[in-house]
Amino acid sequence: MANSGQKNFDVLIIGGGVSGTAIARELSRYRLKVGLLEKEIELAFGVSKSNSGIIHPGTQNPPNSLKGKLCVQGNELTRKISKEIGVHFEEVGELIVIFKPEDFPQLEKIKSDAEKLGVPGLKIVDRAWLDQHEPNLSKDVHAALYAPTAGIISPYRWAYDLAENAVKNGVEIFLGHKVVGIKRSSGNLRLNVAVSNSEEPRGSLAGSERTFQANHVINAAGLFADEIAKMAGVTDVEIKPRKGEEFLLDKKREHIVNHIIFPLPNPKSKGILVIKTSDGNPMIGPTAEDIADKHDLSTSAAGLNKVLESVKKMVPTISENDIIAYFAGLRPTAGKDYIIRHEDKVPGMITVAGIQSPGLTAAPAIALMVADLLKKNGLKLRKKWFFKKQRQPTVHLFAIPWQKTKELIARDRSYGDIVCRCEMVSAKEVRDAIKRGARTLDGIKFRTRAQAGRCHGGFCTTRIMKILAEELGVPLTKLTKRGPGSEIVKDERA
Ligand SMILES: Cc1cc2nc3c(=O)[nH]c(=O)nc-3n(C[C@H](O)[C@H](O)[C@H](O)COP(=O)(O)OP(=O)(O)OC[C@H]3O[C@@H](n4cnc5c(N)ncnc54)[C@H](O)[C@@H]3O)c2cc1C
């Protein structure tokens, strides 16, 4: 591989999931040269693309745990930052239900643990309350713990918009850049990076190896944080994947529940839930199965049966026929709690590992903790006076009133050119998504919801491909679903 020069930074972040992008946005407040390296062709294509999208209130965490503390703080910060950067967050509340009076002590224990962590507004609600506020709940449910501060957000739009705001404030993001080696040399950390894709200038660096150097490196590599740790000589981090299968229901069941519905938790997970999502489609799941393969994202009939059996006990009218899509995600576990620390044996190296659930919620609090660790370890954090904390919200026709849509169409007719009929996504939104960084069909789906409806892109995929090819200036044979290896049209000449 050719080496294409060295780039120097104050801080380099490895990993562009919610942890990495939240850290990038937080550090972009300061007068620092910050870079983010992501091995995939787009951000949020790791664990952050496959989760339940819940901003947890902080229930169901041991009161002395780091993840519990960061969850409660993250819930608060998510509300604030989502407003600043224009990402839709909705407080819907959660209910942890019990079926027998004998389970009351467990509910009381969850409540008192959560109160120790500072979770506000908790109350145990009875059958009459449930009849009034959650009418589709099984009549077998006896009572529930109500946590009003649970919310929902789109996990990918959250990560994309955190990153976009970070870039606006000077952070440089390198996609298709996989860290393959780390060395310490003359007080710095030097990273060897294999480039599979590069846009600077137009892919010419693909296939090369580059060197990046920084005083401080943050390992936020999700499932692969143990591999990065080992490269730096840190040997006590081990990530074990825990698979969660989830099933998406048709939008016509949007109002099947008013809250997120939990059973009592088990030692491995918060249990199998009925989830409201910010896109409208309710979701059921996830399972929790320890596996060995970090690439195994398969779903199974056994997983489906387990999920259906569990959620039907809570909401009996959920049916297999409501399911329109399914996926699996892998929680990157490293023991019971998060590992967020400065590696004293490798000065400048910060580990952010084991970020299993509630990592989506905790991300902004993790970012604050990382900034604090950097400061404690010698990095001067001097605030920029020109930090742009606001971001113009992205237009989503599916989320705005018809009158507003009409005004947009009057301004720009391509808002009226509907590409995805299931989810009401216009050609203008698709083109804007590409201008803001989408490079793949999945990238467009996550940003706009085009292809995410009941027909799974049956009607719109070819049109989206045409727009993508036009905007990127590449032939159709170069387009992929989620990066190299997932090409859609085969080049017969190749
Ligand atoms: C089924 C499921 C449901 C969940 N539900 C919720 C929920 O409702 N609420 C909640 O709060 N949390 C939830 N979580 C947890 C949450 O999704 C994770 O905690 C969070 O997404 C972790 O983000 P991350 O940025 O740490 O990791 P990732 O998103 O995996 O980001 C790490 C990034 O590092 C990149 N990378 C890896 N190796 C390298 C390398 N060598 N060089 C460069 N880049 C590299 C990866 O490609 C990846 O993009 C859920 C998780 C699962 C699996």
The ligand as an ORCA input file, in Angstrom:
! r2SCAN-3c Opt
* xyz 0 1
  C     -30.732     -4.241     19.848
  C     -30.214     -3.015     20.537
  C     -31.109     -2.086     21.078
  C     -30.628     -0.955     21.749
  N     -31.508     -0.023     22.187
  C     -31.066      1.090     22.816
  C     -31.977      2.081     23.231
  O     -33.164      2.009     22.963
  N     -31.499      3.144     23.921
  C     -30.179      3.270     24.225
  O     -29.828      4.215     24.903
  N     -29.268      2.370     23.766
  C     -29.680      1.297     23.054
  N     -28.785      0.384     22.577
  C     -27.366      0.626     22.763
  C     -26.806      1.619     21.741
  O     -27.233      1.301     20.434
  C     -25.287      1.580     21.788
  O     -24.883      1.747     23.126
  C     -24.651      2.677     20.954
  O     -25.168      2.680     19.643
  C     -23.136      2.456     20.877
  O     -22.609      3.477     20.066
  P     -21.043      3.559     19.816
  O     -20.798      4.798     19.072
  O     -20.327      3.362     21.102
  O     -20.731      2.271     18.923
  P     -20.929      2.104     17.336
  O     -22.171      2.698     16.869
  O     -20.682      0.675     17.008
  O     -19.758      2.985     16.745
  C     -18.429      2.498     16.679
  C     -17.902      2.824     15.311
  O     -16.513      2.494     15.258
  C     -16.216      2.065     13.951
  N     -14.959      1.303     13.986
  C     -14.756      0.083     14.516
  N     -13.470     -0.297     14.321
  C     -12.855      0.721     13.665
  C     -11.527      0.921     13.175
  N     -10.571     -0.023     13.292
  N     -11.237      2.081     12.531
  C     -12.193      3.042     12.369
  N     -13.474      2.887     12.798
  C     -13.794      1.745     13.449
  C     -17.438      1.217     13.598
  O     -17.569      1.031     12.196
  C     -18.572      2.008     14.212
  O     -19.192      2.881     13.293
  C     -29.227     -0.759     21.899
  C     -28.335     -1.681     21.327
  C     -28.817     -2.781     20.650
  C     -27.842     -3.723     19.998
*
